[in-house]
Amino acid sequence: MNTSTPPTPFASTPELSVEQRGPVLWLTITREERRNAMSHGVLAGLAQAITAAQGRRDIRAMVLTGAGTKAFCAGADLQSAQAFTTDYSEPHGHLAQLLRAARASYVPLIARVNGACMAGGMGLLSMCDMAVASTHCVFGLPEVKVGVFPAQVLSVLQHLIPRRVLVEMCITGEPISSAQALQYGLVNHVDDDVDAKLQWLLERLLDKSPAAIRRGLYTLKKAESMPFEESMAFTESQIALFTLTDDAKEGQKAFQEKRKPVWAGQ
């Protein structure tokens, strides 16, 4: 008899829908009337869901999006009296904690950009491992227009796009189009049918080795901030661990037997 405890379901709130659809966890900001602007509750909820997903082997990918078709996320809610922080004595703010949680995630996180992606929304986009956008989307860092600067966003955005493009976006506050976002490497794909393209991408991820992806994202994220020699020492030890997984053994056996592998995920 199976006595294992079933996984605890994820909790949604009126501002954030957290829904598991098969092996994919969907995170949807449901503040359409505020152009899916970030509240502190949304940021905390996203961080909690992403962190909790790390211990769930039944979750193979996460999708982050916004409700409706007008906005992915418009950034901080400037109508709020405490748009950027709730407590100046607290060293770690909600957005920073979310960006840390995404950085530590070994479950692939995909942004489904369905509308305007502005200010802090660019941080949510940039913290994701991949991104698919609708043709009509616009992207921007308009913080200078209200007297601030996209400081935290730089931590996750600065290595994604060319520096001269980044500087122009930061100090002029002017937006770019989906076509430009694709050209600059900000998103992976742009399509009139964002859901069809997202499904296309998910299908090419979900049939691959869960163990290789999980350990692979860990390796990639650790190595990219290391100097060359440190990276080489780290990765040459990691490759040996890859080969010890059940998935690696099954993958090689399936290749030899000319059949599709059946992944154990470990």
Phi and psi in degrees as GROMACS dihedral restraints (atoms count N, CA, C in turn):
[ dihedral_restraints ]
;  ai    aj    ak    al  type     phi  dphi    fc
    3     4     5     6     1   -82.3    20    10
    4     5     6     7     1   114.5    20    10
    6     7     8     9     1  -107.4    20    10
    7     8     9    10     1    10.0    20    10
    9    10    11    12     1   -66.8    20    10
   10    11    12    13     1   145.9    20    10
   12    13    14    15     1   -77.9    20    10
   13    14    15    16     1   129.1    20    10
   15    16    17    18     1   -65.6    20    10
   16    17    18    19     1   151.2    20    10
   18    19    20    21     1   -59.0    20    10
   19    20    21    22     1   142.2    20    10
   21    22    23    24     1   -69.4    20    10
   22    23    24    25     1   128.6    20    10
   24    25    26    27     1   -66.6    20    10
   25    26    27    28     1   150.9    20    10
   27    28    29    30     1   -76.7    20    10
   28    29    30    31     1   146.1    20    10
   30    31    32    33     1   -98.9    20    10
   31    32    33    34     1   129.3    20    10
   33    34    35    36     1   -95.6    20    10
   34    35    36    37     1   162.7    20    10
   36    37    38    39     1  -131.1    20    10
   37    38    39    40     1   170.8    20    10
   39    40    41    42     1   -59.3    20    10
   40    41    42    43     1   -21.2    20    10
   42    43    44    45     1   -99.6    20    10
   43    44    45    46     1   -15.5    20    10
   45    46    47    48     1  -145.4    20    10
   46    47    48    49     1   117.9    20    10
   48    49    50    51     1   -91.6    20    10
   49    50    51    52     1   126.0    20    10
   51    52    53    54     1  -120.5    20    10
   52    53    54    55     1   109.3    20    10
   54    55    56    57     1  -134.7    20    10
   55    56    57    58     1   128.2    20    10
   57    58    59    60     1   -91.1    20    10
   58    59    60    61     1   121.7    20    10
   60    61    62    63     1  -115.6    20    10
   61    62    63    64     1    96.7    20    10
   63    64    65    66     1    62.0    20    10
   64    65    66    67     1  -128.3    20    10
   66    67    68    69     1   -87.2    20    10
   67    68    69    70     1     8.0    20    10
   69    70    71    72     1  -115.4    20    10
   70    71    72    73     1   130.1    20    10
   72    73    74    75     1   -96.6    20    10
   73    74    75    76     1   119.2    20    10
   75    76    77    78     1   -97.4    20    10
   76    77    78    79     1   126.5    20    10
   78    79    80    81     1  -115.6    20    10
   79    80    81    82     1   108.6    20    10
   81    82    83    84     1  -120.0    20    10
   82    83    84    85     1   119.3    20    10
   84    85    86    87     1   -73.6    20    10
   85    86    87    88     1   121.5    20    10
   87    88    89    90     1  -111.7    20    10
   88    89    90    91     1    56.3    20    10
   90    91    92    93     1  -122.1    20    10
   91    92    93    94     1    53.7    20    10
   93    94    95    96     1   -58.7    20    10
   94    95    96    97     1   -35.4    20    10
   96    97    98    99     1   -67.6    20    10
   97    98    99   100     1   -19.8    20    10
   99   100   101   102     1  -109.3    20    10
  100   101   102   103     1    23.8    20    10
  102   103   104   105     1    54.4    20    10
  103   104   105   106     1    36.8    20    10
  105   106   107   108     1    54.2    20    10
  106   107   108   109     1    35.7    20    10
  108   109   110   111     1   -62.6    20    10
  109   110   111   112     1   150.6    20    10
  111   112   113   114     1   -79.1    20    10
  112   113   114   115     1   128.6    20    10
  114   115   116   117     1  -105.2    20    10
  115   116   117   118     1   168.0    20    10
  117   118   119   120     1   -64.7    20    10
  118   119   120   121     1   -32.1    20    10
  120   121   122   123     1   -66.3    20    10
  121   122   123   124     1   -40.1    20    10
  123   124   125   126     1   -62.9    20    10
  124   125   126   127     1   -46.8    20    10
  126   127   128   129     1   -62.7    20    10
  127   128   129   130     1   -44.9    20    10
  129   130   131   132     1   -65.5    20    10
  130   131   132   133     1   -40.6    20    10
  132   133   134   135     1   -64.4    20    10
  133   134   135   136     1   -40.6    20    10
  135   136   137   138     1   -63.6    20    10
  136   137   138   139     1   -44.2    20    10
  138   139   140   141     1   -61.9    20    10
  139   140   141   142     1   -41.7    20    10
  141   142   143   144     1   -65.6    20    10
  142   143   144   145     1   -43.0    20    10
  144   145   146   147     1   -67.0    20    10
  145   146   147   148     1   -43.6    20    10
  147   148   149   150     1   -63.6    20    10
  148   149   150   151     1   -42.1    20    10
  150   151   152   153     1   -65.1    20    10
  151   152   153   154     1   -44.1    20    10
  153   154   155   156     1   -64.7    20    10
  154   155   156   157     1   -32.7    20    10
  156   157   158   159     1   -65.6    20    10
  157   158   159   160     1   -21.4    20    10
  159   160   161   162     1   -64.2    20    10
  160   161   162   163     1   -28.9    20    10
  162   163   164   165     1   -94.2    20    10
  163   164   165   166     1     9.7    20    10
  165   166   167   168     1  -111.7    20    10
  166   167   168   169     1   104.0    20    10
  168   169   170   171     1   -70.0    20    10
  169   170   171   172     1   -15.9    20    10
  171   172   173   174     1   -80.9    20    10
  172   173   174   175     1    -5.5    20    10
  174   175   176   177     1  -104.8    20    10
  175   176   177   178     1   117.2    20    10
  177   178   179   180     1  -101.8    20    10
  178   179   180   181     1   -18.8    20    10
  180   181   182   183     1  -160.2    20    10
  181   182   183   184     1   159.7    20    10
  183   184   185   186     1  -126.8    20    10
  184   185   186   187     1   143.1    20    10
  186   187   188   189     1  -119.6    20    10
  187   188   189   190     1   128.3    20    10
  189   190   191   192     1  -110.4    20    10
  190   191   192   193     1   128.2    20    10
  192   193   194   195     1  -152.7    20    10
  193   194   195   196     1   179.9    20    10
  195   196   197   198     1  -121.1    20    10
  196   197   198   199     1   155.2    20    10
  198   199   200   201     1   -70.4    20    10
  199   200   201   202     1   147.9    20    10
  201   202   203   204     1    80.6    20    10
  202   203   204   205     1  -162.3    20    10
  204   205   206   207     1  -124.4    20    10
  205   206   207   208     1    -2.7    20    10
  207   208   209   210     1   -89.1    20    10
  208   209   210   211     1   -33.4    20    10
  210   211   212   213     1  -145.7    20    10
  211   212   213   214     1   136.0    20    10
  213   214   215   216     1   -76.3    20    10
  214   215   216   217     1   -56.7    20    10
  216   217   218   219     1  -165.7    20    10
  217   218   219   220     1   128.4    20    10
  219   220   221   222     1   -88.9    20    10
  220   221   222   223     1     4.8    20    10
  222   223   224   225     1    97.6    20    10
  223   224   225   226     1  -155.1    20    10
  225   226   227   228     1   -66.6    20    10
  226   227   228   229     1   148.8    20    10
  228   229   230   231     1   -81.9    20    10
  229   230   231   232     1    99.4    20    10
  231   232   233   234     1   -72.8    20    10
  232   233   234   235     1    -7.7    20    10
  234   235   236   237     1   -79.1    20    10
  235   236   237   238     1   -14.3    20    10
  237   238   239   240     1   -81.4    20    10
  238   239   240   241     1   143.3    20    10
  240   241   242   243     1   -67.9    20    10
  241   242   243   244     1   -25.1    20    10
  243   244   245   246     1  -124.6    20    10
  244   245   246   247     1    65.7    20    10
  246   247   248   249     1   -66.8    20    10
  247   248   249   250     1   -32.7    20    10
  249   250   251   252     1  -108.1    20    10
  250   251   252   253     1   -23.2    20    10
  252   253   254   255     1  -156.5    20    10
  253   254   255   256     1   157.3    20    10
  255   256   257   258     1  -108.2    20    10
  256   257   258   259     1   -16.0    20    10
  258   259   260   261     1  -155.9    20    10
  259   260   261   262     1   107.0    20    10
  261   262   263   264     1   -69.7    20    10
  262   263   264   265     1   -12.8    20    10
  264   265   266   267     1   -85.4    20    10
  265   266   267   268     1   -10.3    20    10
  267   268   269   270     1   -86.8    20    10
  268   269   270   271     1   120.5    20    10
  270   271   272   273     1   -69.9    20    10
  271   272   273   274     1   -22.5    20    10
  273   274   275   276     1  -117.3    20    10
  274   275   276   277     1   113.6    20    10
  276   277   278   279     1   -81.9    20    10
  277   278   279   280     1   169.6    20    10
  279   280   281   282     1   -65.0    20    10
  280   281   282   283     1   -41.1    20    10
  282   283   284   285     1   -66.4    20    10
  283   284   285   286     1   -41.9    20    10
  285   286   287   288     1   -61.4    20    10
  286   287   288   289     1   -40.8    20    10
  288   289   290   291     1   -66.7    20    10
  289   290   291   292     1   -36.2    20    10
  291   292   293   294     1   -66.2    20    10
  292   293   294   295     1   -44.9    20    10
  294   295   296   297     1   -62.5    20    10
  295   296   297   298     1   -35.1    20    10
  297   298   299   300     1   -66.7    20    10
  298   299   300   301     1   -42.1    20    10
  300   301   302   303     1   -63.4    20    10
  301   302   303   304     1   -40.5    20    10
  303   304   305   306     1   -67.6    20    10
  304   305   306   307     1   -38.6    20    10
  306   307   308   309     1   -63.7    20    10
  307   308   309   310     1   -34.0    20    10
  309   310   311   312     1   -86.2    20    10
  310   311   312   313     1    -2.5    20    10
  312   313   314   315     1   -77.0    20    10
  313   314   315   316     1   134.1    20    10
  315   316   317   318     1  -109.7    20    10
  316   317   318   319     1     8.5    20    10
  318   319   320   321     1  -100.1    20    10
  319   320   321   322     1   123.2    20    10
  321   322   323   324     1   -55.5    20    10
  322   323   324   325     1   133.3    20    10
  324   325   326   327     1  -115.2    20    10
  325   326   327   328     1   121.5    20    10
  327   328   329   330     1  -116.3    20    10
  328   329   330   331     1   129.5    20    10
  330   331   332   333     1   -87.5    20    10
  331   332   333   334     1   128.0    20    10
  333   334   335   336     1  -103.9    20    10
  334   335   336   337     1    94.9    20    10
  336   337   338   339     1   -88.0    20    10
  337   338   339   340     1   108.4    20    10
  339   340   341   342     1  -108.6    20    10
  340   341   342   343     1     6.5    20    10
  342   343   344   345     1  -177.5    20    10
  343   344   345   346     1  -155.9    20    10
  345   346   347   348     1   -58.7    20    10
  346   347   348   349     1   133.7    20    10
  348   349   350   351     1  -124.2    20    10
  349   350   351   352     1   102.5    20    10
  351   352   353   354     1  -129.0    20    10
  352   353   354   355     1   150.9    20    10
  354   355   356   357     1    51.0    20    10
  355   356   357   358     1  -121.2    20    10
  357   358   359   360     1   -59.8    20    10
  358   359   360   361     1   -23.6    20    10
  360   361   362   363     1   -62.1    20    10
  361   362   363   364     1   -30.1    20    10
  363   364   365   366     1   -66.5    20    10
  364   365   366   367     1   -29.3    20    10
  366   367   368   369     1   -68.8    20    10
  367   368   369   370     1   -42.4    20    10
  369   370   371   372     1   -62.8    20    10
  370   371   372   373     1   -42.2    20    10
  372   373   374   375     1   -62.1    20    10
  373   374   375   376     1   -47.1    20    10
  375   376   377   378     1   -70.8    20    10
  376   377   378   379     1   -26.3    20    10
  378   379   380   381     1   -74.6    20    10
  379   380   381   382     1   -15.0    20    10
  381   382   383   384     1   -78.5    20    10
  382   383   384   385     1   154.2    20    10
  384   385   386   387     1   -76.2    20    10
  385   386   387   388     1   -31.0    20    10
  387   388   389   390     1  -145.0    20    10
  388   389   390   391     1   165.1    20    10
  390   391   392   393     1  -149.5    20    10
  391   392   393   394     1   139.8    20    10
  393   394   395   396     1  -124.0    20    10
  394   395   396   397     1   133.5    20    10
  396   397   398   399     1  -127.9    20    10
  397   398   399   400     1   150.4    20    10
  399   400   401   402     1   -74.3    20    10
  400   401   402   403     1   153.1    20    10
  402   403   404   405     1   -59.8    20    10
  403   404   405   406     1   -33.0    20    10
  405   406   407   408     1   -84.0    20    10
  406   407   408   409     1    -0.3    20    10
  408   409   410   411     1   -68.8    20    10
  409   410   411   412     1   153.4    20    10
  411   412   413   414     1  -127.7    20    10
  412   413   414   415     1   152.4    20    10
  414   415   416   417     1  -130.9    20    10
  415   416   417   418     1   137.3    20    10
  417   418   419   420     1  -163.7    20    10
  418   419   420   421     1   161.6    20    10
  420   421   422   423     1  -124.5    20    10
  421   422   423   424     1    77.6    20    10
  423   424   425   426     1   -87.3    20    10
  424   425   426   427     1    15.4    20    10
  426   427   428   429     1   -55.4    20    10
  427   428   429   430     1   -35.1    20    10
  429   430   431   432     1   -63.2    20    10
  430   431   432   433     1   -20.4    20    10
  432   433   434   435     1   -72.9    20    10
  433   434   435   436     1   -17.2    20    10
  435   436   437   438     1  -119.5    20    10
  436   437   438   439     1    18.6    20    10
  438   439   440   441     1    84.7    20    10
  439   440   441   442     1    13.7    20    10
  441   442   443   444     1  -125.3    20    10
  442   443   444   445     1  -169.4    20    10
  444   445   446   447     1  -144.6    20    10
  445   446   447   448     1   146.8    20    10
  447   448   449   450     1   -76.4    20    10
  448   449   450   451     1    61.6    20    10
  450   451   452   453     1   -63.4    20    10
  451   452   453   454     1   -55.5    20    10
  453   454   455   456     1   -66.5    20    10
  454   455   456   457     1   -32.8    20    10
  456   457   458   459     1   -60.2    20    10
  457   458   459   460     1   -33.4    20    10
  459   460   461   462     1   -58.9    20    10
  460   461   462   463     1   -30.8    20    10
  462   463   464   465     1   -61.3    20    10
  463   464   465   466     1   -30.9    20    10
  465   466   467   468     1  -109.5    20    10
  466   467   468   469     1   -13.3    20    10
  468   469   470   471     1   -98.6    20    10
  469   470   471   472     1   -28.6    20    10
  471   472   473   474     1   -62.8    20    10
  472   473   474   475     1   -24.2    20    10
  474   475   476   477     1   -97.8    20    10
  475   476   477   478     1     1.9    20    10
  477   478   479   480     1   -91.6    20    10
  478   479   480   481     1   -35.8    20    10
  480   481   482   483     1  -125.2    20    10
  481   482   483   484     1   160.5    20    10
  483   484   485   486     1   -57.6    20    10
  484   485   486   487     1   144.3    20    10
  486   487   488   489     1   -60.8    20    10
  487   488   489   490     1   -39.6    20    10
  489   490   491   492     1   -66.7    20    10
  490   491   492   493     1   -34.7    20    10
  492   493   494   495     1   -66.3    20    10
  493   494   495   496     1   -43.4    20    10
  495   496   497   498     1   -61.1    20    10
  496   497   498   499     1   -46.5    20    10
  498   499   500   501     1   -61.2    20    10
  499   500   501   502     1   -44.1    20    10
  501   502   503   504     1   -61.9    20    10
  502   503   504   505     1   -43.6    20    10
  504   505   506   507     1   -64.2    20    10
  505   506   507   508     1   -38.6    20    10
  507   508   509   510     1   -70.8    20    10
  508   509   510   511     1   -41.9    20    10
  510   511   512   513     1   -97.4    20    10
  511   512   513   514     1    -9.5    20    10
  513   514   515   516     1  -104.9    20    10
  514   515   516   517     1   -26.2    20    10
  516   517   518   519     1    73.5    20    10
  517   518   519   520     1     8.0    20    10
  519   520   521   522     1   -84.8    20    10
  520   521   522   523     1   143.2    20    10
  522   523   524   525     1   -81.9    20    10
  523   524   525   526     1   166.2    20    10
  525   526   527   528     1  -122.9    20    10
  526   527   528   529     1   162.2    20    10
  528   529   530   531     1   -88.9    20    10
  529   530   531   532     1   172.3    20    10
  531   532   533   534     1   -60.3    20    10
  532   533   534   535     1   -40.1    20    10
  534   535   536   537     1   -62.1    20    10
  535   536   537   538     1   -40.5    20    10
  537   538   539   540     1   -68.9    20    10
  538   539   540   541     1   -39.5    20    10
  540   541   542   543     1   -59.5    20    10
  541   542   543   544     1   -39.1    20    10
  543   544   545   546     1   -68.4    20    10
  544   545   546   547     1   -43.3    20    10
  546   547   548   549     1   -60.8    20    10
  547   548   549   550     1   -39.4    20    10
  549   550   551   552     1   -83.9    20    10
  550   551   552   553     1    -5.8    20    10
  552   553   554   555     1    85.0    20    10
  553   554   555   556     1    15.5    20    10
  555   556   557   558     1   -74.1    20    10
  556   557   558   559     1   -31.4    20    10
  558   559   560   561     1  -128.2    20    10
  559   560   561   562     1   158.6    20    10
  561   562   563   564     1   -83.2    20    10
  562   563   564   565     1   -40.0    20    10
  564   565   566   567     1  -145.3    20    10
  565   566   567   568     1   146.5    20    10
  567   568   569   570     1  -125.3    20    10
  568   569   570   571     1   133.8    20    10
  570   571   572   573     1  -152.5    20    10
  571   572   573   574     1   148.6    20    10
  573   574   575   576     1   -61.2    20    10
  574   575   576   577     1   -35.0    20    10
  576   577   578   579     1  -107.6    20    10
  577   578   579   580     1    89.1    20    10
  579   580   581   582     1   -64.5    20    10
  580   581   582   583     1   -32.9    20    10
  582   583   584   585     1   -71.8    20    10
  583   584   585   586     1   -37.0    20    10
  585   586   587   588     1   -64.6    20    10
  586   587   588   589     1   -41.9    20    10
  588   589   590   591     1   -68.9    20    10
  589   590   591   592     1   -37.7    20    10
  591   592   593   594     1   -62.6    20    10
  592   593   594   595     1   -44.3    20    10
  594   595   596   597     1   -63.4    20    10
  595   596   597   598     1   -39.8    20    10
  597   598   599   600     1   -57.1    20    10
  598   599   600   601     1   -44.1    20    10
  600   601   602   603     1   -69.5    20    10
  601   602   603   604     1   -43.2    20    10
  603   604   605   606     1   -61.3    20    10
  604   605   606   607     1   -40.4    20    10
  606   607   608   609     1   -62.6    20    10
  607   608   609   610     1   -32.6    20    10
  609   610   611   612     1   -81.2    20    10
  610   611   612   613     1    -9.6    20    10
  612   613   614   615     1   -98.5    20    10
  613   614   615   616     1   -42.8    20    10
  615   616   617   618     1   -72.3    20    10
  616   617   618   619     1   -17.1    20    10
  618   619   620   621     1   -92.4    20    10
  619   620   621   622     1     3.3    20    10
  621   622   623   624     1   -95.7    20    10
  622   623   624   625     1   172.1    20    10
  624   625   626   627     1   -64.1    20    10
  625   626   627   628     1   118.3    20    10
  627   628   629   630     1   -60.8    20    10
  628   629   630   631     1   -38.6    20    10
  630   631   632   633     1   -66.5    20    10
  631   632   633   634     1   -42.2    20    10
  633   634   635   636     1   -64.9    20    10
  634   635   636   637     1   -39.7    20    10
  636   637   638   639     1   -68.6    20    10
  637   638   639   640     1   -45.2    20    10
  639   640   641   642     1   -61.9    20    10
  640   641   642   643     1   -53.2    20    10
  642   643   644   645     1   -70.4    20    10
  643   644   645   646     1   -31.2    20    10
  645   646   647   648     1   -65.8    20    10
  646   647   648   649     1   -43.1    20    10
  648   649   650   651     1   -64.8    20    10
  649   650   651   652     1   -37.9    20    10
  651   652   653   654     1   -58.9    20    10
  652   653   654   655     1   -48.5    20    10
  654   655   656   657     1   -62.5    20    10
  655   656   657   658     1   -46.6    20    10
  657   658   659   660     1   -59.8    20    10
  658   659   660   661     1   -47.5    20    10
  660   661   662   663     1   -69.6    20    10
  661   662   663   664     1   -32.5    20    10
  663   664   665   666     1   -74.0    20    10
  664   665   666   667     1   -42.3    20    10
  666   667   668   669     1   -73.1    20    10
  667   668   669   670     1   -30.7    20    10
  669   670   671   672     1   -67.6    20    10
  670   671   672   673     1   -17.9    20    10
  672   673   674   675     1  -100.7    20    10
  673   674   675   676     1     4.7    20    10
  675   676   677   678     1   -95.6    20    10
  676   677   678   679     1   149.5    20    10
  678   679   680   681     1   -62.9    20    10
  679   680   681   682     1   162.7    20    10
  681   682   683   684     1   -55.4    20    10
  682   683   684   685     1   -53.2    20    10
  684   685   686   687     1   -64.6    20    10
  685   686   687   688     1   -38.0    20    10
  687   688   689   690     1   -65.6    20    10
  688   689   690   691     1   -40.4    20    10
  690   691   692   693     1   -62.9    20    10
  691   692   693   694     1   -42.2    20    10
  693   694   695   696     1   -64.0    20    10
  694   695   696   697     1   -42.7    20    10
  696   697   698   699     1   -63.4    20    10
  697   698   699   700     1   -40.5    20    10
  699   700   701   702     1   -68.0    20    10
  700   701   702   703     1   -48.1    20    10
  702   703   704   705     1   -72.6    20    10
  703   704   705   706     1   -30.6    20    10
  705   706   707   708     1   -70.5    20    10
  706   707   708   709     1   -24.1    20    10
  708   709   710   711     1   -81.1    20    10
  709   710   711   712     1   -32.7    20    10
  711   712   713   714     1   -67.3    20    10
  712   713   714   715     1   -38.4    20    10
  714   715   716   717     1   -62.1    20    10
  715   716   717   718     1   -32.1    20    10
  717   718   719   720     1   -66.3    20    10
  718   719   720   721     1   -37.0    20    10
  720   721   722   723     1   -69.9    20    10
  721   722   723   724     1   -35.2    20    10
  723   724   725   726     1   -55.2    20    10
  724   725   726   727     1   -44.2    20    10
  726   727   728   729     1   -69.9    20    10
  727   728   729   730     1   -16.5    20    10
  729   730   731   732     1   -85.8    20    10
  730   731   732   733     1    -8.5    20    10
  732   733   734   735     1   -75.2    20    10
  733   734   735   736     1   155.4    20    10
  735   736   737   738     1   -62.3    20    10
  736   737   738   739     1   -35.8    20    10
  738   739   740   741     1   -64.0    20    10
  739   740   741   742     1   -39.1    20    10
  741   742   743   744     1   -65.1    20    10
  742   743   744   745     1   -41.5    20    10
  744   745   746   747     1   -65.9    20    10
  745   746   747   748     1   -41.4    20    10
  747   748   749   750     1   -68.2    20    10
  748   749   750   751     1   -39.7    20    10
  750   751   752   753     1   -61.7    20    10
  751   752   753   754     1   -43.0    20    10
  753   754   755   756     1   -69.4    20    10
  754   755   756   757     1   -38.1    20    10
  756   757   758   759     1   -66.3    20    10
  757   758   759   760     1   -42.6    20    10
  759   760   761   762     1   -63.7    20    10
  760   761   762   763     1   -38.6    20    10
  762   763   764   765     1   -62.3    20    10
  763   764   765   766     1   -44.3    20    10
  765   766   767   768     1   -66.0    20    10
  766   767   768   769     1   -35.2    20    10
  768   769   770   771     1   -91.2    20    10
  769   770   771   772     1     2.8    20    10
  771   772   773   774     1    55.3    20    10
  772   773   774   775     1    51.8    20    10
  774   775   776   777     1  -140.1    20    10
  775   776   777   778     1   167.9    20    10
  777   778   779   780     1   -76.1    20    10
  778   779   780   781     1   138.8    20    10
  780   781   782   783     1   -72.5    20    10
  781   782   783   784     1   151.9    20    10
  783   784   785   786     1  -112.8    20    10
  784   785   786   787     1   104.7    20    10
  786   787   788   789     1   -78.8    20    10
  787   788   789   790     1   134.5    20    10
  789   790   791   792     1   -89.2    20    10
  790   791   792   793     1   -20.8    20    10
  792   793   794   795     1    79.6    20    10
  793   794   795   796     1    17.8    20    10
